[in-house]
């Protein structure tokens, strides 16, 4: 339907225009414009859109260039090649169908690209071609002209329609050659051309009653197109006055929301004739069926009424041809221009072009998350739209071209505070009353590992009783991570340690955070310890935090008291250590002190003492807290010389543990007096062993007397030099018994007093008889006056030598 010459001319116009517009669109935000002729076949090239957008061939696949209509009701006329990025025609383009009588016609749409997301406005101008011939609304036009009609009379023949515009539209009318009539072209104020039949010479009905002529309408195309109508002229009898309208042209405005039945206008015509020739009836002239469906005219009154509802967005004006016909057949014509006024009857249309969801929470401010298009088909202020986002959200709107908006991030996102943002886009026009529409956008925020695990406590404390079972749970640590998925999945382990170190006393379960004892704890070896537990999430890179776990071992009563003094007799010793108490001792005389320790702690180590066994229970008493053995009464002659006391040492644990200590006491004024008591043997002792004992004792006494004589002689010679300092256990009382074995002075540091310990002759004092560390020993030298720490020395002690 188009000529080859037009195609060549359109191609010559298209290429420079597209290139120039493509260069301009990169430097300015104006739309990219192309110009093409109508009726291009499907698949015809429009322009190199990708190149005009500045997209190189390498980046075209990743940017995903695509086009979308600017409004919901608009068809998809164009498509973009994914390989070349060129814009092609996808639907037949009929300029007359799309734009009607408008002088200019263009199609707007949006070009979208990704990575980053952006939108561009594209306009394609559709040029008219001469593809429509002029067409009369009726093929046959009937006129009745009175024979008395004067030359120069004009008769309205109507107007042919040509859907083309510009030079391709209707240009002229031509009438078949005849004697009486000619045709003249008239142009109305809106630029439309109609034909008028002009009478050149008077008619004579008796000569020629009717004529049949061909009326041709021509357009200005190359080559021109034409349309014809048959003109039937009937010459009637004399009716020399035609109706006359008050105005040739009427203008009226009508709101588009006017209800059907509303009065549009009253037209009126007058006729100077009388009778039937003066009776006027009204009607519509030749008009499109679309107009005839909208309006109706009353034949008698000339009242024009609205028959169907108007739509400003469909048709903004109507041109009505009104005829007034008298009874004689004369007709007058007038034109009624009806302007349709827009009312705000269309709410804005919101179209979501693209949505990027989810968006990572570390997305920078200004990231485009959605593209929307807002369109209002109303005009003026009724079509001016303002958009806003409702609610307090971290998003904002940025206006783009062609009624498009970008939804961008206005502040930092935080998934831990809000994993989803529901925002309502409200579009409101400026009409009165204003109309609005809304659309909800749901933006999901994806997680990034921006939170480290946080322990509920910085320092955990656990109390475990000693002798616990290995593998028992001690406590459970818990760290929470506000992130999601693997970023919030927390695992635990002990921090520190190396391959060469001993195994830690506790272990931690990776998933639950339960801390288990690896072995049984001993309070006496370790009373507390601390380990560091690290919590780490599963993100990349991972984040972690550390908490300290302090384990306090609680004591149990698992150690019985241990007696340090008096010690048990050494192996092979026939006589255990003993204490000598003079018979002249008064009440409260300190005999000895039972010394014991307990490895436990607290109440488990609190010791109490009691006298379990004694030959004379009333003679001695034992301090329950101090362990001191003192005389409870004065010693009498009836009391046995040898006393064996058994003391019970008991702790305060549950259940209580105890130990016993045996103390041997000899009632004698001196060591010499005590020795015979110690030398007594029970019945059945071997006589040879007893004889050997006495021989050794006698030898020891003789040796002692000899040494004493030497010492006295030495003292007499050294009298002027002062008393000798080498004698440590020299007392006022001398003994001449041979072989008396006396140990060095022993002072217990834990006692509030000191006393000398003596053992029977010939008996070695074993190492077990002395206190072991950690109890310190006091100095072995005896203070002057025979007293130790202010206490009288027991009479059972003897001087060395």
C-alpha angles and dihedrals in degrees: 000000000000129000126247090239092059091050091054092047092048091050091052090051096042101055101052092041094051092046093049093045091046090055092047096048091063093057100041137034091239117125120268108251131202130177122212134163120251124255093041111162121250111277095029115146117254102176147306096278097171092051092047089052090054096248115150119217090250096058098040097092093052095044093054098210111208139155131228132185117261092228134033095240094051119101123234100254098165139044135190125229111237092212103044101021091227122146116240136183112256100176135035110269115219108178092195092053094046102040107014113198096349113129092222127041128187139160121220125200140155127255112208128198130181135215090066103020113234140154132217129193116232127189124192115194114213113214119209122243126192096262098132127068121211111269131196116221089230127031092211126049118191121200130181113202124183116234092234092061108129121235111265093043113142128216124195111237097181131239132289119225125233117178091203122091137217117010090349092063128088111304110165149357128229127197127206112259113269141148102249113032141053131179127232128193117231127191121211125214092264090056098255117138123222133178128244124194111224122201109224100182136014119279126235113202092193091056100041120008098183143005134206115209135172116234115201127196117204131194128204100247126127102267095020123233125216144192131200140208131190113243114207113191119192117191110219135192121276118302099150100182122067123197115270125210120219089235132017091216131032125193124198135167122218128185114236092234093059108132121242110270094040116141111249101181144328113231121194134193131183132210124202092208124093135229120007092350089060097050107107127201125186131220145146122278124220107314137151116279090241090064094044089056092056102048140037130192127209109236095216105035102031091230112156114209134185111252102180134024117272127231118202091196089057103040125004099189142015131206113209122196109209124194127200112197124188127208092264093058099257114142133202124194135207135171126233116200111202114195114200112218118214121240125189097260099134124075117213115274116229118203121186105218099179140351127194106204134193102034119193113248091236092059109136121250110272096036111152108235102167143012121211134178123212121196132175116188092203120099136237116001089345088067098042107104131198119196131199140164115243123223133020105300134149089244133092139184124246117191116233132181127297097020093306125137133197119219106212135174111264097186140013117293123230117191091192090062097038124005091183134032119203109193128177118218109211119196115191127179126214097243125124107271094023119229124210141183132192140204128193120230118198113201117187119204116217120214128252124186099260099132127072120212112271121209118224088232132023091215123030121199125201130180118210125180113231121255088042120164115265110251096029116142112252101185142316125249120205130198123181126209118199092208123094136238116357090348089064098038105110126203127184137213140158115269124225131015130107139222094269096052126091119264113276117255092240138033132205127219110237099223106031100034091230112157115215130192111245094201143003114284125227116207092201091058102036126012100180141356138174133221131187118234119199123206116201131180127220097246127121107266093025123227125211146177135195134227130187120235115200116197117200115197112216119215124245126194095256098131124073119214114275118217113224095177136061092031123208117262114275118254110276094014113129096196121046122212113286142189123232116218118187115232088231091062114132130222111294095026109160108240101172143315126245108222120197137159135200122209091211125088138232117004089350088066098043105112130202128187132213136172107250101177135010134156088225107031092182094052100066136033130194122217107239093214106023099041091223116151111214136167113266093198140003116292113251132201090249093063115102115254093230119056124183113198124190115199125195118216113196133176126215098243126126103273097020120232123208146185134196132229125198118213122191114207126187119200105216139125093229143009091255089057091048096050096072089052090052092047094057112112128202120250116284097038114146111262093217091055090049092049091050090052093054092048091053090047093051091049090051092051093049090050090050093051090050093051090046091055090052091049093051091052091048091049092052091055094044095044094111092052092059132250116324117256098204095079110090106173101031110140135176092261119075126207125200098188112126125235096014104164112209123179123221120272111282122204121184111217093210093058125086090227140030132228138177121254121213130185132197119279117272094020118115118220107232126221090253090068092071128076115257126217140305086053108077123226122235122230114287095223114101117230117247117273093041093272130121121208090342094306124118114252113248114254092232090076118098134202118251115255 
